């Protein structure tokens, strides 16, 4: 009658089956088989060859890290994630990598002096520069329903301020010498009277709004109009961030 010995290591999941000729079914070789993997009462039935085989497996057991060591760019070891080449990586809500949809900005040699750092403005949902650009407009004296002047004192309907890059208006600050009047600073462009953004002072010396979100493009001529009567020494500061 054939003698059958069966066991399975609780730690490794390696099964040993010995029937008459002591054949071993190794199962999944994921770890070292040691003496605890062989039942005590089966020792008499396992041949020297079986013990040799167990020792050979032990000699070739590796640290699991050794079994997965490979280069980061090894395409045979990595499946990768879907996405466009040169896009930045992001993390999804499950903590897994994903394509951010944002291309890495790599300036060429001609723009090396203008290298900028951009960030994702989550409120405006835009990729904006960390640095700011400013345009000032004002008038020395009283202003009534007229374009304010640029930094050299010329009315902005004659010479406005050109934008060098695609930019987003993110804020307006305005002030005057009185707290008893009401007037509005209107942002226009390219000699078009359409009001693109605005801010109003009502019986205040100053007012500000840093939640603006209006896109302008390279070459747009920015102009500021004072909509009010007898506004004393009005001054307006527009805040832009370059948009990528």
C-alpha positions in Angstrom: 0.0 0.0 0.0 1.4 3.4 -1.0 2.2 5.8 1.8 1.0 9.4 1.2 2.3 12.4 3.1 0.8 15.8 2.6 1.6 19.2 4.2 1.4 22.9 3.4 3.5 25.5 5.1 1.2 28.0 6.9 3.7 30.8 6.1 4.6 30.1 2.5 1.7 28.3 0.9 4.2 25.7 -0.5 2.6 22.3 -0.7 4.5 19.0 -0.4 3.0 15.7 -1.6 4.9 12.4 -1.4 3.4 9.3 -2.9 5.6 6.1 -2.9 8.3 7.6 -5.2 8.4 10.7 -3.0 7.4 13.1 -5.7 7.2 16.8 -4.5 4.7 19.3 -5.8 6.4 22.6 -4.9 3.5 24.9 -5.6 4.4 28.6 -5.6 8.0 29.1 -4.5 7.7 32.4 -2.8 9.8 31.8 0.3 12.3 29.4 1.9 11.1 25.9 3.0 12.5 25.1 6.4 12.2 22.2 8.8 8.9 23.4 10.1 7.4 23.0 6.6 7.8 19.2 6.9 5.6 17.3 9.4 7.5 15.4 12.1 5.8 12.1 11.5 6.7 12.1 7.8 10.5 12.2 8.2 10.9 8.5 8.0 9.2 8.4 4.6 11.0 11.3 2.9 14.1 10.2 1.0 17.6 11.9 1.2 16.9 13.4 -2.3 13.9 15.2 -0.9 16.0 16.7 1.9 18.6 17.7 -0.6 16.0 19.5 -2.7 14.7 21.4 0.4 18.3 22.5 1.2 18.8 23.6 -2.4 15.7 25.8 -2.3 16.9 27.3 0.9 20.3 28.2 -0.7 18.5 30.0 -3.5 16.0 32.0 -1.4 16.3 35.7 -1.9 15.2 38.8 -0.1 11.8 39.8 -1.7 13.4 43.2 -2.5 16.1 41.5 -4.6 13.4 39.8 -6.7 11.8 43.2 -7.6 14.9 45.4 -8.0 15.0 47.0 -11.4 15.7 50.4 -13.1 12.9 53.0 -12.9 12.9 53.2 -16.7 12.6 49.4 -17.2 9.6 49.1 -19.4 9.5 45.3 -18.9 9.0 45.8 -15.1 6.6 48.8 -15.3 3.2 49.1 -16.9 3.1 52.9 -16.4 0.1 55.2 -16.4 -1.8 56.8 -19.2 -0.8 60.3 -20.0 0.9 62.7 -22.4 4.7 62.9 -22.5 6.3 65.7 -20.5 3.1 66.3 -18.4 3.5 66.7 -14.7 2.4 63.9 -12.4 -0.4 64.4 -9.8 -2.0 62.2 -7.2 -5.6 61.1 -7.3 -8.0 60.8 -4.3 -6.9 57.2 -3.7 -3.2 58.3 -3.5 -2.3 56.8 -6.8 -0.3 58.6 -9.6 -2.2 60.2 -12.5 -1.5 62.6 -15.4 -2.1 66.2 -14.2 -2.8 67.4 -17.7 -0.3 70.1 -17.1 2.8 70.2 -19.4 6.2 70.8 -17.9 7.3 74.3 -18.9 10.8 74.2 -20.4 12.0 77.6 -21.6 14.3 77.7 -24.6 17.7 79.5 -24.6 16.2 82.7 -25.9 13.9 83.0 -22.9 16.3 81.9 -20.2 16.3 85.4 -18.7 12.5 85.2 -18.4 12.3 81.8 -16.6 9.2 81.9 -14.3 7.6 79.5 -11.8 4.0 78.7 -12.3 1.4 77.2 -9.9 -2.1 75.8 -10.3 -4.5 78.4 -8.9 -7.3 76.2 -7.7 -9.8 79.0 -7.3 -9.3 80.4 -10.8 -8.4 76.9 -12.2 -5.5 78.3 -14.2 -1.8 77.9 -14.3 -0.4 81.3 -13.1 2.9 82.8 -12.4 4.1 83.0 -8.8 5.3 86.6 -9.6 3.0 89.6 -10.1 3.0 92.4 -12.6 1.5 95.8 -11.9 -0.1 98.6 -14.0 -0.6 102.0 -12.4 -3.1 104.6 -13.5 -3.9 107.9 -11.9 -4.3 111.7 -12.1 -2.8 114.6 -10.2 -5.8 116.8 -9.4 -9.5 116.3 -10.0 -10.8 113.7 -12.5 -14.3 113.6 -14.0 -15.4 110.9 -16.4 -12.1 110.5 -18.1 -9.3 108.1 -18.8 -6.6 108.1 -16.1 -3.0 108.7 -17.0 -0.1 106.2 -17.3 3.1 106.5 -15.3 4.5 109.2 -17.6 1.4 111.3 -17.3 -0.2 110.6 -20.6 -4.0 109.8 -20.7 -4.4 106.0 -21.3 -6.7 106.5 -24.3 -3.7 107.9 -26.0 -1.0 105.6 -24.6 -2.1 102.7 -22.6 0.0 100.0 -21.0 0.8 97.0 -23.3 0.9 93.5 -21.8 4.1 91.6 -22.6 2.6 88.1 -21.9 -0.7 86.4 -21.7 -1.9 87.4 -18.3 -4.8 87.3 -15.9 -6.0 90.3 -13.9 -6.2 89.0 -10.3 -6.7 92.2 -8.3 -7.6 95.9 -8.3 -6.7 98.5 -5.7 -8.0 102.0 -5.8 -7.8 105.2 -3.7 -8.5 108.9 -3.6 -8.2 111.9 -1.2 -11.9 111.9 -0.1 -14.2 109.7 1.8 -17.4 111.4 0.8 -17.7 110.6 -2.9 -18.5 107.5 -5.1 -16.6 106.6 -8.3 -15.7 103.5 -10.3 -12.4 102.4 -11.8 -13.2 100.7 -15.1 -10.6 98.4 -16.8 -10.8 98.6 -20.6 -8.4 97.6 -23.5 -7.5 98.5 -27.0 -9.5 101.7 -27.1 -12.7 99.7 -26.7 -15.2 101.4 -24.3 -16.4 98.0 -23.1 -15.8 97.6 -19.3 -14.0 94.3 -18.7 -13.5 94.6 -14.9 -14.3 97.3 -12.4 -14.2 98.3 -8.7 -16.1 101.0 -6.9 -15.4 103.3 -4.0 -18.4 104.4 -2.0 -17.6 107.1 0.6 -14.2 105.5 1.2 -10.6 106.5 0.9 -9.7 103.2 -0.7 -11.0 99.8 -1.8 -9.6 96.6 -3.1 -10.6 93.3 -4.6 -8.1 90.4 -5.0 -10.7 87.9 -6.4 -10.6 89.2 -10.0 -10.2 86.7 -12.8 -10.1 88.2 -16.3 -7.8 87.0 -19.0 -5.8 89.3 -21.2 -3.5 88.4 -24.0 0.0 89.4 -25.1 -0.2 92.8 -26.8 -3.4 94.0 -25.3 -3.3 97.7 -24.4 -4.6 98.2 -20.9 -6.6 101.4 -20.1 -8.3 102.6 -16.9 -11.2 104.9 -16.9 -12.4 107.1 -14.0 -16.3 107.0 -13.9 -17.1 109.7 -11.4 -17.3 113.4 -10.8 -14.6 115.6 -9.3 -12.6 112.6 -7.9 -9.6 114.1 -6.1 -6.2 112.6 -7.0 -7.5 109.1 -8.0 -5.0 106.3 -8.1 -5.6 102.7 -9.4 -3.3 99.7 -9.2 -4.0 96.6 -11.4 -2.4 93.3 -10.4 -1.7 90.7 -13.1 -0.2 87.2 -13.0 1.3 85.7 -16.2 -0.9 82.9 -17.5 0.6 79.7 -18.9 
